[in-house]
Amino acid sequence: MKKRALLSVSDKTGIVDFASRLVDFGYEIVSTGGTLKVLKEASIPAIDISSITGFPECLDGRVKTLHPNVHAGLLAMRSNKEHMDFLEKMNINTIDIVVVNLYPFKATVSKPNVDLQTAIENIDIGGPTMLRSAAKNYQDVAVLVDPADYSKVLAELEQGEIKKETKFYLMYKVYQHTSYYDTLIANYLRQKLDIEFPEQFTMAFDKAQDMRYGENPHQNAVFYKEAFDVKGSLATAVQLHGKELSYNNINDTNGALDLLREFDEPTIVAVKHANPCGVATASTISEAFYKANAADPTSIFGGIVASNRTIDKATAEQIHKIFIEIVVAPDFDQDALDILTQKPNIRLLKLDGIASPVPQGCYDMKKVLGGLLVQEYDTMVVDQDKIEYVTDLKPTQEQMEDMIFAMKVVKHTKSNAIVVAKDKTILGIGCGQVNRIRATKQAIEHSLSDTTGAVLASDAFFPFDDCVRAAHEGKIAAIMQPGGSIKDQLSIDACNELGISMVFTGNRHFKH
């Protein structure tokens, strides 16, 4: 039988050179549609698939390779006499090399306003079928989906034959490729049907970066990004300066961005070890940075700074005075870049749409051994319809604004979490504590500024009145908490006794 290769690709990178070399090695080239046209234009001898199927392409190209003469040639095991006798009886030639990549479904549905029918027409049928047939018979058929593998196959043909271990690796790449492709299609259709949590859950990711190491130097790690760009996500940022991001850099910066999305006004978020350490809102981004840095100048050292406004010269001059790992912002003035790039290692990330809300269809996920926890993102801060003014003393408008500001921060702080704030600036944070009183005391004790008249926000209810009494010792004027404890009245009574106003939101914000 003739050595035969079937080439049918959407991505035509390198296909002409690859086909030319296959001809040199004595292969007959079979091709289809646009690939056949490209090969003939390059004067490469190739025959139309219809010449071996005996059937013309039809139904707008939907049917061209779905034929026994193709799939028998792919699936026949060369070591099986019955298989080979059948091919000889039916005058079917084997196919020894398959080069196929699929209709550009991802590129198609990434276009704005693509309609459903266009998306469906870009679902490949014959391509995945050929790939799966060829891969199943990997011992006898080399199947390529990635132009990057052309050179390796040609080098081995130069030595006589394609190695079995190479064919096995190519088999793996096929099923990885078709699995990814089918996942893209399934998830597109799931979103069209508004199915939130399907019975089987699959997602598609692309490798964005091999990392030097993971959370610790002895752990290997990689960064994958979602197949379709998510506006405002770290995976879409452009790095303007500095060494590559580490595992911890990405994790911490993502946390900073999650918190930054809560704000519309000029805001600076400083994060250290995945917890906020300085957050402030002001009329200018320079003033916001000054206030955020002043809140905890010790913890911001070596931290992450996220801004929802362009970094200007005045802000850059402040940043330049301290050690910051990363600054992420929608843009940087040239004067700011001139200042910040004087430090070789600081990472500067430009991120368009930095404050874009989390789009529908995105999940908050946490991997556990043997399973995956999946939930909606916590996109709500305070539901105005649920607010209860539970104490005799009612908060002022300014206190309400500060409490909502503090609740935005506490929502993104590891539980148990307490945040003390004043004038839309964080004064103290108690995070990751195993009891709420400890978090309360930590937030007050860590406040560098006077907490007199400040407000306090809690991510969950007070089980006892001890947090209220600690707040009173810290001269806290108003408290916002979810409420819902069977002992809420103890806290209400303590507030009334001590002259503190308290508001219940009815919504908890645990972050574990």
C-alpha positions as CSV (number, residue, x, y, z in Angstrom):
1,M,0.0,0.0,0.0
2,K,1.1,3.6,-0.6
3,K,2.3,5.7,2.2
4,R,-0.5,8.3,2.6
5,A,-1.0,11.5,4.6
6,L,-4.2,13.3,5.1
7,L,-3.9,17.1,5.7
8,S,-6.9,19.3,6.5
9,V,-6.2,22.3,8.7
10,S,-7.8,25.6,9.7
11,D,-4.4,26.9,11.0
12,K,-2.2,26.6,8.0
13,T,1.0,27.7,9.7
14,G,3.8,25.7,8.2
15,I,1.6,23.3,6.4
16,V,3.1,23.9,2.9
17,D,6.7,23.2,4.1
18,F,5.5,20.1,6.0
19,A,3.6,18.7,3.1
20,S,6.5,19.3,0.8
21,R,8.8,17.3,3.1
22,L,6.3,14.5,3.3
23,V,6.3,14.3,-0.5
24,D,10.1,14.0,-0.4
25,F,9.6,11.1,2.0
26,G,7.4,9.3,-0.5
27,Y,3.9,10.2,1.0
28,E,0.9,10.7,-1.2
29,I,-1.0,13.8,0.1
30,V,-4.8,13.7,0.5
31,S,-6.5,17.0,1.4
32,T,-9.7,18.9,1.5
33,G,-11.2,22.4,0.8
34,G,-9.0,25.3,1.7
35,T,-6.0,23.2,2.6
36,L,-6.0,21.5,-0.8
37,K,-6.2,24.9,-2.5
38,V,-3.2,26.2,-0.6
39,L,-1.2,23.1,-1.4
40,K,-1.9,23.2,-5.1
41,E,-1.1,26.9,-5.2
42,A,2.3,25.9,-3.8
43,S,2.7,23.3,-6.5
44,I,2.5,20.4,-4.1
45,P,1.0,17.3,-5.6
46,A,-2.2,16.5,-3.6
47,I,-5.4,14.7,-4.3
48,D,-8.9,15.6,-3.3
49,I,-10.5,13.6,-0.5
50,S,-13.4,12.9,-2.8
51,S,-11.1,10.8,-5.1
52,I,-10.7,8.2,-2.3
53,T,-14.3,8.4,-1.0
54,G,-15.9,8.4,-4.4
55,F,-18.3,10.9,-3.0
56,P,-18.3,14.7,-3.5
57,E,-18.1,17.2,-0.6
58,C,-21.7,18.2,0.2
59,L,-24.0,20.1,2.5
60,D,-21.8,23.2,2.4
61,G,-18.8,21.1,3.4
62,R,-20.5,19.4,6.4
63,V,-19.8,16.0,4.8
64,K,-16.5,15.3,3.2
65,T,-14.4,13.0,5.4
66,L,-17.1,11.0,7.1
67,H,-16.7,7.9,5.0
68,P,-15.5,4.3,5.5
69,N,-12.7,4.7,2.9
70,V,-11.3,7.3,5.3
71,H,-12.0,5.8,8.7
72,A,-11.2,2.2,7.7
73,G,-7.8,3.5,6.4
74,L,-7.3,5.2,9.8
75,L,-8.5,2.5,12.1
76,A,-7.2,-0.7,10.5
77,M,-4.5,-2.3,12.7
78,R,-1.6,-3.1,10.5
79,S,-0.7,-6.2,12.7
80,N,-4.2,-7.6,12.3
81,K,-4.5,-9.8,9.2
82,E,-8.3,-9.7,9.1
83,H,-8.2,-5.9,9.1
84,M,-5.6,-5.8,6.3
85,D,-7.3,-8.4,4.2
86,F,-10.6,-6.4,4.5
87,L,-8.8,-3.3,3.2
88,E,-7.3,-5.2,0.3
89,K,-10.7,-6.7,-0.5
90,M,-12.4,-3.3,-0.5
91,N,-9.5,-1.6,-2.2
92,I,-9.0,0.8,0.7
93,N,-5.5,2.3,1.3
94,T,-4.2,2.9,4.8
95,I,-3.6,6.5,6.0
96,D,-0.4,6.8,8.0
97,I,-0.2,10.4,8.9
98,V,-3.1,12.8,9.8
99,V,-2.7,16.5,10.2
100,V,-5.9,18.2,11.3
101,N,-6.8,21.2,13.4
102,L,-10.3,22.3,13.9
103,Y,-12.8,25.0,12.8
104,P,-12.0,28.2,14.7
105,F,-14.9,27.9,17.1
106,K,-13.2,29.9,19.8
107,A,-12.2,32.8,17.5
108,T,-15.7,32.8,16.1
109,V,-17.6,33.1,19.4
110,S,-15.1,35.6,20.7
111,K,-16.3,38.1,18.1
112,P,-18.9,40.6,19.4
113,N,-22.5,39.9,18.7
114,V,-21.9,36.6,16.9
115,D,-25.2,34.8,16.3
116,L,-26.0,31.3,17.3
117,Q,-26.2,29.9,13.8
118,T,-22.7,31.2,12.9
119,A,-21.4,29.6,16.1
120,I,-23.0,26.3,15.2
121,E,-21.6,26.3,11.7
122,N,-18.1,26.6,13.3
123,I,-18.5,23.4,15.2
124,D,-16.2,20.9,13.5
125,I,-17.6,17.4,13.0
126,G,-15.3,15.6,10.5
127,G,-12.1,16.9,12.1
128,P,-12.6,15.6,15.6
129,T,-13.9,12.3,14.2
130,M,-10.8,11.8,12.1
131,L,-8.5,12.9,15.0
132,R,-10.1,10.4,17.4
133,S,-10.0,7.6,14.8
134,A,-6.4,8.2,14.1
135,A,-5.4,8.6,17.7
136,K,-7.1,5.4,18.7
137,N,-4.8,3.6,16.2
138,Y,-1.7,5.5,17.4
139,Q,0.6,2.5,17.0
140,D,0.1,2.8,13.2
141,V,-0.9,6.4,12.6
142,A,0.9,9.6,13.6
143,V,-1.7,12.3,14.2
144,L,-0.8,16.0,14.6
145,V,-3.0,18.8,15.8
146,D,-0.2,21.3,16.6
147,P,2.1,22.9,14.0
148,A,4.8,23.0,16.7
149,D,5.1,19.2,16.3
150,Y,5.9,19.2,12.6
151,S,9.6,19.6,13.0
152,K,9.9,16.7,15.5
153,V,8.0,14.3,13.1
154,L,10.1,15.3,10.2
155,A,13.3,14.8,12.1
156,E,12.3,11.3,13.0
157,L,11.2,10.5,9.4
158,E,14.7,11.7,8.4
159,Q,16.0,8.9,10.7
160,G,13.7,6.3,9.1
161,E,10.4,6.3,11.0
162,I,8.3,8.1,13.6
163,K,8.9,6.6,17.0
164,K,6.1,4.8,18.8
165,E,6.6,7.0,21.9
166,T,6.2,10.0,19.8
167,K,3.0,8.7,18.3
168,F,1.7,8.0,21.8
169,Y,2.5,11.6,22.8
170,L,0.7,12.8,19.7
171,M,-2.3,10.7,20.7
172,Y,-2.4,12.4,24.1
173,K,-2.4,15.8,22.4
174,V,-5.3,14.8,20.2
175,Y,-7.6,13.9,23.1
176,Q,-6.4,17.0,25.1
177,H,-7.2,19.1,22.0
178,T,-10.6,17.6,21.3
179,S,-11.6,17.7,25.0
180,Y,-10.7,21.4,25.1
181,Y,-12.6,22.0,21.9
182,D,-15.7,20.2,23.1
183,T,-15.5,22.0,26.4
184,L,-15.6,25.4,24.7
185,I,-18.7,24.4,22.8
186,A,-20.5,22.9,25.8
187,N,-19.8,26.0,27.9
188,Y,-20.9,28.3,25.2
189,L,-24.2,26.4,24.9
190,R,-24.6,26.2,28.7
191,Q,-24.4,30.0,28.9
192,K,-26.9,30.3,26.1
193,L,-29.3,28.1,28.1
194,D,-28.4,29.9,31.4
195,I,-27.5,26.7,33.1
196,E,-25.6,27.7,36.2
197,F,-24.4,24.4,37.7
198,P,-24.5,21.5,35.3
199,E,-24.4,17.8,36.3
200,Q,-20.9,17.5,34.8
201,F,-18.6,20.5,35.2
202,T,-15.7,21.1,32.7
203,M,-13.7,24.2,32.0
204,A,-11.1,25.2,29.4
205,F,-7.9,27.0,30.3
206,D,-4.8,28.0,28.3
207,K,-1.3,28.0,29.8
208,A,-0.2,31.6,30.4
209,Q,3.0,31.1,32.2
210,D,5.3,28.5,33.7
211,M,6.3,29.7,37.1
212,R,9.7,29.6,38.8
213,Y,8.0,27.9,41.7
214,G,4.7,27.9,43.6
215,E,3.6,29.2,46.9
216,N,6.9,27.9,48.3
217,P,10.2,27.3,46.4
218,H,9.9,23.5,46.6
219,Q,6.5,23.5,44.8
220,N,6.2,23.5,41.0
221,A,3.5,25.7,39.6
222,V,1.9,27.1,36.4
223,F,-0.6,29.9,35.7
224,Y,-3.5,29.0,33.4
225,K,-5.9,31.6,32.1
226,E,-9.5,31.1,31.0
227,A,-10.0,30.3,27.3
228,F,-11.9,33.5,26.8
229,D,-10.6,36.7,28.2
230,V,-12.4,38.2,31.2
231,K,-12.3,42.0,31.1
232,G,-10.5,43.4,34.1
233,S,-8.9,40.2,35.1
234,L,-5.3,39.9,35.9
235,A,-4.8,37.4,33.1
236,T,-5.4,40.2,30.6
237,A,-3.0,42.7,32.1
238,V,0.0,44.0,30.2
239,Q,3.3,44.0,32.1
240,L,5.2,47.2,31.4
241,H,8.2,46.7,33.7
242,G,9.8,44.4,36.1
243,K,10.5,40.7,36.5
244,E,7.9,38.1,35.8
245,L,5.1,37.5,38.3
246,S,5.3,34.8,40.9
247,Y,2.6,32.5,42.1
248,N,2.1,34.6,45.3
249,N,2.2,37.8,43.2
250,I,-0.7,36.6,41.1
251,N,-2.7,35.4,44.0
252,D,-2.3,38.6,46.0
253,T,-2.8,40.9,43.1
254,N,-6.0,39.0,42.2
255,G,-7.3,39.7,45.7
256,A,-6.4,43.4,45.4
257,L,-8.4,43.6,42.1
258,D,-11.4,41.8,43.7
259,L,-11.5,44.5,46.4
260,L,-10.8,47.4,44.0
261,R,-13.9,46.5,41.9
262,E,-16.1,47.5,44.9
263,F,-15.2,51.2,44.3
264,D,-16.1,53.9,41.8
265,E,-14.3,56.8,43.4
266,P,-10.5,57.2,43.2
267,T,-9.3,54.4,45.4
268,I,-6.0,52.7,46.4
269,V,-6.0,49.1,47.6
270,A,-2.9,47.8,49.3
271,V,-2.7,44.0,49.9
272,K,-0.2,41.8,51.7
273,H,-0.4,38.0,51.8
274,A,-3.9,38.1,50.2
275,N,-5.4,40.4,52.9
276,P,-5.9,44.2,52.5
277,C,-3.5,46.2,54.6
278,G,-4.4,49.7,53.4
279,V,-7.5,51.0,51.6
280,A,-8.5,54.6,51.0
281,T,-10.8,56.7,48.8
282,A,-10.2,60.4,48.1
283,S,-10.7,63.1,45.5
284,T,-7.4,62.3,43.8
285,I,-5.5,59.0,43.5
286,S,-2.4,60.7,45.0
287,E,-4.3,61.6,48.1
288,A,-5.8,58.1,48.2
289,F,-2.4,56.5,48.2
290,Y,-1.2,58.8,50.9
291,K,-4.1,57.8,53.2
292,A,-3.8,54.1,52.4
293,N,-0.1,54.1,53.1
294,A,-0.5,56.0,56.3
295,A,-3.0,53.5,57.5
296,D,-0.3,50.8,57.8
297,P,3.1,51.8,56.4
298,T,4.7,48.7,57.9
299,S,2.5,46.1,56.2
300,I,2.4,47.8,52.8
301,F,6.2,47.2,52.6
302,G,6.7,44.5,49.9
303,G,3.0,44.5,49.2
304,I,0.7,45.0,46.2
305,V,-0.8,48.3,45.2
306,A,-3.9,48.5,43.0
307,S,-5.4,51.7,41.7
308,N,-8.5,52.4,39.7
309,R,-7.1,55.6,38.3
310,T,-4.0,56.3,36.2
311,I,-0.9,56.5,38.2
312,D,0.4,60.1,38.0
313,K,3.7,61.7,38.9
314,A,2.6,62.7,42.4
315,T,1.5,59.1,43.2
316,A,4.6,57.6,41.7
317,E,6.8,59.8,43.8
318,Q,5.2,58.4,46.9
319,I,5.4,54.8,45.7
320,H,9.0,55.3,44.8
321,K,9.9,56.0,48.4
322,I,8.9,52.5,49.6
323,F,9.4,48.9,48.5
324,I,6.4,47.8,46.6
325,E,6.3,44.5,44.7
326,I,3.5,45.3,42.1
327,V,1.6,48.3,41.0
328,V,-1.5,47.6,38.8
329,A,-3.5,50.4,37.3
330,P,-5.5,51.3,34.2
331,D,-2.5,53.3,33.0
332,F,0.6,55.2,34.0
333,D,1.6,58.7,33.0
334,Q,5.0,58.9,31.3
335,D,6.3,60.9,34.2
336,A,5.2,58.2,36.6
337,L,6.8,55.5,34.4
338,D,10.1,57.5,34.4
339,I,10.1,57.5,38.2
340,L,8.9,53.9,38.9
341,T,11.1,52.2,36.3
342,Q,14.2,53.4,38.1
343,K,13.6,50.4,40.3
344,P,14.4,47.3,38.2
345,N,12.3,44.8,40.0
346,I,9.0,46.5,40.6
347,R,6.3,45.0,38.4
348,L,4.1,47.6,36.7
349,L,0.9,46.2,35.2
350,K,-1.4,48.1,32.9
351,L,-5.0,46.7,33.1
352,D,-7.8,48.0,31.0
353,G,-11.2,47.7,32.5
354,I,-9.6,47.3,36.0
355,A,-12.9,48.0,37.8
356,S,-15.1,46.0,35.5
357,P,-17.7,44.0,37.4
358,V,-17.4,40.2,37.4
359,P,-19.3,39.1,34.3
360,Q,-22.1,36.6,34.4
361,G,-21.0,33.0,34.0
362,C,-17.8,33.4,36.0
363,Y,-17.4,31.3,39.1
364,D,-15.6,31.5,42.4
365,M,-13.8,28.1,42.7
366,K,-11.7,26.4,45.3
367,K,-9.9,23.1,44.7
368,V,-10.0,20.6,47.5
369,L,-8.4,17.2,47.4
370,G,-10.7,15.0,45.4
371,G,-13.2,17.7,44.5
372,L,-14.0,21.2,43.5
373,L,-16.1,23.8,45.3
374,V,-17.9,26.1,43.0
375,Q,-20.1,29.1,43.9
376,E,-21.3,32.4,42.5
377,Y,-19.1,35.4,43.2
378,D,-20.1,37.5,46.2
379,T,-21.1,40.6,44.2
380,M,-23.3,42.2,46.9
381,V,-22.1,44.4,49.7
382,V,-25.1,45.8,51.5
383,D,-28.7,45.3,50.5
384,Q,-30.4,48.6,51.4
385,D,-33.8,46.9,51.7
386,K,-32.4,44.6,54.5
387,I,-30.8,47.3,56.6
388,E,-32.1,47.5,60.2
389,Y,-31.3,50.4,62.6
390,V,-31.5,48.3,65.8
391,T,-30.2,50.8,68.4
392,D,-31.7,53.9,70.0
393,L,-28.9,56.0,68.6
394,K,-28.9,56.1,64.8
395,P,-25.8,56.6,62.7
396,T,-25.1,59.8,60.8
397,Q,-25.0,59.8,57.0
398,E,-21.2,60.1,57.1
399,Q,-21.0,57.1,59.5
400,M,-23.2,55.1,57.1
401,E,-20.9,55.9,54.2
402,D,-17.9,54.9,56.3
403,M,-19.5,51.7,57.4
404,I,-20.4,50.7,53.9
405,F,-16.8,51.5,52.9
406,A,-15.6,49.3,55.7
407,M,-18.0,46.5,54.8
408,K,-16.5,46.5,51.2
409,V,-13.1,45.9,52.7
410,V,-14.2,43.3,55.3
411,K,-15.9,41.3,52.6
412,H,-12.4,40.7,51.0
413,T,-10.6,40.0,54.3
414,K,-10.1,36.5,55.6
415,S,-12.6,35.5,58.3
416,N,-13.0,36.1,61.1
417,A,-12.7,39.7,59.9
418,I,-13.2,43.1,61.5
419,V,-12.4,46.5,59.8
420,V,-12.2,49.9,61.5
421,A,-12.5,52.9,59.2
422,K,-13.0,56.7,59.2
423,D,-13.2,59.2,56.4
424,K,-13.2,56.4,53.9
425,T,-9.8,55.2,55.1
426,I,-9.0,52.0,56.8
427,L,-7.5,52.5,60.2
428,G,-7.2,48.9,61.4
429,I,-7.9,45.4,60.2
430,G,-8.3,42.2,62.2
431,C,-8.1,39.2,59.8
432,G,-8.1,35.4,59.8
433,Q,-8.8,35.0,63.5
434,V,-10.4,32.0,65.1
435,N,-12.7,34.1,67.1
436,R,-14.4,37.4,66.6
437,I,-13.3,39.1,69.8
438,R,-9.7,38.5,68.9
439,A,-10.3,40.0,65.4
440,T,-12.0,43.0,67.0
441,K,-9.2,43.7,69.4
442,Q,-6.6,43.2,66.7
443,A,-8.3,45.7,64.4
444,I,-8.5,48.4,67.1
445,E,-5.0,47.7,68.5
446,H,-3.4,47.8,65.0
447,S,-5.0,51.2,64.2
448,L,-2.2,53.8,64.0
449,S,-4.6,56.7,63.9
450,D,-7.0,57.7,66.7
451,T,-10.1,55.6,66.4
452,T,-12.3,58.1,68.3
453,G,-15.5,58.4,66.3
454,A,-14.5,55.7,63.8
455,V,-16.8,53.0,62.6
456,L,-16.4,49.2,62.7
457,A,-17.7,46.5,60.2
458,S,-17.9,42.8,60.9
459,D,-18.1,40.0,58.3
460,A,-20.5,38.0,60.5
461,F,-22.7,38.4,63.6
462,F,-21.5,39.0,67.1
463,P,-22.2,35.9,69.2
464,F,-21.8,37.9,72.5
465,D,-21.6,41.5,73.5
466,D,-17.8,41.3,74.1
467,C,-17.1,42.8,70.6
468,V,-19.3,45.8,71.4
469,R,-17.5,46.4,74.7
470,A,-14.2,46.2,72.9
471,A,-15.4,48.7,70.3
472,H,-16.4,51.0,73.1
473,E,-12.9,50.8,74.6
474,G,-11.6,51.8,71.2
475,K,-14.0,54.8,71.1
476,I,-15.9,53.4,68.1
477,A,-19.0,55.4,67.3
478,A,-20.9,53.0,65.0
479,I,-21.0,49.4,64.1
480,M,-22.3,47.5,61.0
481,Q,-22.7,43.7,61.2
482,P,-25.1,41.2,59.7
483,G,-27.0,40.3,62.8
484,G,-28.7,36.9,63.1
485,S,-27.3,35.6,66.4
486,I,-29.7,34.2,68.9
487,K,-28.0,36.6,71.3
488,D,-28.3,39.7,69.1
489,Q,-30.2,41.5,71.9
490,L,-27.1,41.3,74.1
491,S,-25.1,43.4,71.6
492,I,-28.0,45.7,71.0
493,D,-28.4,46.3,74.8
494,A,-24.6,46.9,75.1
495,C,-24.7,49.5,72.3
496,N,-27.6,51.3,73.9
497,E,-25.8,51.3,77.3
498,L,-22.6,52.6,75.8
499,G,-24.0,55.1,73.3
500,I,-23.0,53.3,70.1
501,S,-25.2,53.1,67.0
502,M,-25.5,49.7,65.3
503,V,-26.9,48.6,62.0
504,F,-27.8,45.1,60.9
505,T,-27.3,44.3,57.2
506,G,-28.8,40.8,57.1
507,N,-26.0,39.6,54.9
508,R,-22.8,37.7,55.9
509,H,-19.5,38.0,54.1
510,F,-17.4,35.0,55.1
511,K,-14.1,34.6,53.1
512,H,-12.3,31.4,53.9
